[in-house]
Amino acid sequence: MSRLSSASRRGEAAQVPSAVLVHGLYHQPEHFIQVAEGLRAAGVDVVAPELHRGSLAADTAAVQAAVDRLAEPPLVLGHSYGGSVITGLRGVGRLVYLAAFVPDAGESAAGLGGASSQLKSAIVPQHDGSTCLDPSRAVGALYADCPEHLAAWAVGLLRAQATGCGRGVPERQSWRHAPSSYIVCTKDRAIDPELQQVMAARCDSVREWQTGHSPFVGRPELVIGLALELLGVPDAPGRPDVAA
């Protein structure tokens, strides 16, 4: 479990709203640190599981374990490949797909269209069979609209990725069983916004943000504000107003 995780105590007199943040390929829980800190300031219990377990099934099992430890069904946000992960979950309160894949039965992220040509051009094969991202190309694909210092920070956190996760097929479609929201990032260079619109039609509600692929880095207040709204939690005192 990541150091971003905070324990939930079953049987508390007052129920604490909870959120599970699920990162995408090449990323780590630390990429969500600005969002996690903002949500915690508003009284939300935040868990950010570590993926990179070697397969979609193993990644999903790791997140399911985090969900099962919470006292109440949480809001679960999946970014990019994280959408495939959260699609296979049980016992969630609400799903949020952030520029993420929403597979139907028999579908995988790769089968839905996968990464853009720009992101694919950043992928560098490694001798052990894994892949990593060329930092100079990753900035343009993932963080083009982020302040330079934040883009550099985010690229520095990227890690190698085992092959095959994007071809994994979820065992169930949780968006058929739980309320779901989709956030289309209209300036995304990693997953085509038109593809996002197609997948968004599977969710109960859709919003558009004028951002690139990673608003949790460049515009964390957007993600914080959305999560608090969906959880029914008032904004933390002193936090700037959220505007898409």
N, C-alpha and C positions, 0 to 999 in steps of 0.2 A: 504494500500500500504506500502511496506517495506521502511525503511529508506534508502535502497540502491537505491530507485527510484529517477530519476532526471527528472524534468519537460521538456517537449518539447513544443516549442512555434510555433503554426501554423502561416503560412504566413511569416516566416523568409526569408530574401533575399537569404541567402545561406543555402542550404539544409544540415542538419546535419545527418550523418549516424547513425542509431540506431540499438540496439540489445536488445532483451528480453531474459532473462536467467530464465529457468524454472527448479526448483529443483525436486528431487524425494521424495519418501515416507520417512518419519522420518526426513527429512532434512528441512533447512530453507534457505531463501535468503542469509543470512550471510555466508553460506558455499561458495558462489561465490565471496566473497569480494575481493580476490586477482585478480580474472579475471576482475571484474567490475572496479577496480582501474586501471589496466593495459589498459583496453579499453578506459576509460575516459582520460587517459594520452595521448592517440592517437586521441582524439577529438570525440569519439563515445558517443552518448547519451545512457545510459544504464538503463534499467528497470528490476527489479527482483521482480516479484509479490509474495506475500505470498499465499501459497496454504492452505492445512488443512481446507478446507471449508466443508468437510463432505461427498463429493461424487465427482466422476469424472466430472459430469455435472457442479457442482458448481465451481470446480477448473478451468475448461475450461472457464467458464463465467468470472471468475476473470482475467484470462490471456487475454481473448478477449477484456475486457474493457481496459486493458493496451495497447494492440495493437491499438485499435480504437482511443486512445488519441494521438497517434504519427502522425506526419505530413505526413510521407511516410511509405510504407510497410516495416517493419523491418526484419532483420535477427532474427530468433527465434531458440534458442537452448534449447532442452529438454534432461534432463538426467534421465535415468532409467524410472520410472513411468511417469516422465515429458514428455516422448515420446507419451504416450497415450493422455496427455493433449494437446500437440501441434498438434496432428493429427486431433483434432476437430476444429481447428481455421480457420478463414477466413481472407483474406486481408493481408497475410504475403508475404514478399519478397523472403525469402529463409528459408528452414527448415534445422536444423542440429540435427541429432539424435546421442547423445553421450552415447554409451552403453545403448541404450534406446529401448523401445518397439515401434513397428511400426504396429499397428493393421490394419487389413483390415475390410471390412464390416462384422459386427456381431461378431468381435473378441474382446477379452479383454486381458490385460497383463497376468492375471492368466491363461486364456485359451491358450495363446501362450507358456506357460511353466513356467512363473512366476519366483520367486526367486529360487536360488540354495538351495540344502539341507544345505549347510553351513550357508547361511543367515537365512534360516528358523529355524535353531537350536538356533539362537540368539534372536528370537522373544519371548517376555514374555507377556502373557495375563494380563490385568489389571482388577480390580473389576468393572470398569464402562463400560467394553466392548471394550475399546481401547487396543492397544498393544504398547509395547516399545521394545527397543533393549537392551540386556545385553551388557554393555560397553566392557567387556573383549572379548566377542565373536564378537562384531561389528567391532573391529579393524581388526581382521583377514579377515573378509568378505569384508569390505568396503575400508580399508585403509592400507592393508598389505604392500604395496610398498611405503608408504609415510614416510618421516622422523618422528621419534617418537614424537617430540614435536607438529608437525602438526596433526598427527593422534590423539593425546590426545586432541588438540584443537577442531578438527572436531567432535569427539565423545561427547565432552562436549556440543556441540550445538544441538545434536540430541534430538528430542521431541517425545512425544506420538503421535500415529497415529490412526485415526478412522478406523474402519473396513469397508470393502466393496469397497474401491476406486479401488483396483487392479482388481476387477471384473466388473468395469464399461466399457461400450462399447461406443466409440466415435460415434457421430451422422453423421460425414462425415470423409472422408479420404483426408486430405489436401495435402498429398504427391502425390496425383494424379493431383493436380492443381498448385503446386508451385515447383520450383527447390528444390531438397533435397540432402543432403549429410549424410552419415552414418560413424561414427567412431567406429570401432571394437576395443575393449580393450582386447588384447590377453591374458593378465594375470588376467583377471577378475575372482573373486571368488563369485560374487553375482549373475551375469547373465552369463550363460554358453556362452563362445565365439562362440561355434558352433551354438547356437541359434541366436546369434547376426549376424552371417554370413547369416543365412536364412532370417532374417528380413532385413538385409542390401541390399539384392537383390531387394527389392522393391524401393530403392532409386536410384537417378540418378548417384551418385558417391559414392565410398567406399574407406576409408583409414583404415590402421591398425596402432595402437599405441601399443608399448610394455609396457603397463601400466596395473594397476589394475582398479577397478571400478570407482575410483574418481580422475582422473588427474587434476581436478580443484583445488584439495587440494595439491597433491604432485608435479604436473607438470603444474602449471597454465600457464606458458609461451607457452605450446603447444596449449591450448585453445585460448589464446589471439592471437597467431600468425595465427591460422586457421580463427578466426573470422575476423581479419584485412584483411587477404588474400581474403576471400569471399566478404567482403565489399568493397574491392579495396582501402583500407586505408593504407598509408605508416606506417611502424612501428614507435612507439614513439622514439624520440632521446634517446640514452643511454640504450635502452632495449636490453638484450642479444639476440643473434641469436637463433632462434627456430630450434631444431633438434629432430625429432621423435626418 
